[in-house]
Amino acid sequence: MSAHRFCIETGRYGSKRGNLLNRACPHCTTTELGFLEDLAELPCFDPIVEDELHVLRCCTLYNDVTNCLSQPAKSAIFASVKSLFDDVILVRESARMLVKIP
């Protein structure tokens, strides 16, 4: 699933790679960099990282795409992503959905 443009991937490259803030979901996290940097100094700061699970499970930016998944695929994603890979049909369906995301 790493052939995508989610921040979990793009934030790993170049001069951005050392900063976890570059992997935060731009839709679910404030985009004001100064505020984020202040929050990052707190010991309990845990940004919402735009990774595959976040996109598949909870990011509202991708609701129109994830709503197209079948009920078995949605159930597998929320129960355990590992169970998604137990069924080739669900893997194909999820991959097709992820490819639609710009």
N, C-alpha and C positions, 0 to 999 in steps of 0.2 A: 504494500500500500504506500510505499514511499515515493511513487511517481505522481506527486500532487504538489500543489502550491500552498498547503496549509502552513501556518506560521511555525509549527513544530519542525518542519523541514527547512523553510527559508531562513529561519532564525539561527540555524546551525552553521551557516556559511559566512565566509569573509570576516569583516571586522565586527559583525553582529554576534558572532558565535558565543562570546563569553557572557552575554547579558540575557538573563531569563526573560526580561521584559520584551525582548524581540520575538518571543514565542507566544506572547499573550494574545488571546483572541481579540481582534480589533472591534468586533461587534459587541462582545459581552464585557469588555473591559474599557474603562475610560481611555480615550486617545490623547488626553492631556499628559504629555511626557513628564513635565515637571511634577505633577501630582503623583504619577506612578513612581517616579524616582524617590519621592518622599516616602511613599508607602513601602517601597522596597527596603528601606532602612529599618523598618519594624521587624522584630524577631518572628512575628507570627504571620508575616506577609506570604500569601500563597495565591499568585495570580491565576486567572482562568486561562490555561494553556490551550491553544487551538491545535489539539491533536485529533487523531482519527475518532477516538471514543467521544470526545466533546462534540465533534461534528455529527456523528451518527446518533448520539443520544440526546443532546440538550441544546445545541445552538439554534436559536430561532431564525437565524439568517438562512439556514438550510432547510427549514421546515417544508417548503414546497417540494423539495427533492426527496427528503426522507419520508414524507407522507405517501409517496408513490410505492414504497416498499410493501411487500405482502405482510400479512399478519405473522406468519411463521418467521420471516426474516426479522421483523421488529422484536418479536419475542426472544429470538436467539440473541440479538444485540443487547437487549436489556437484561437477560438472564446471565449470560456469560458469552463473551465474544468467542471464547474457545469453542463453544457449541455451534457457533456460526460456521466454523471450518470443518465440522463433521458432516456437513451436507453440501455437496458440490453445487446443487441448484441454488442454495442460499448464497454461496460464495460468488457465483456468477451474477446473481441479482444485485448483491451489494456492490460488486465491482462496477457493474453498469451504472449504478446510482452514483458512485464516487466519480466516475468519468464525466458525468453531466455537470459536476460542480466546476465553475470557472476557476 
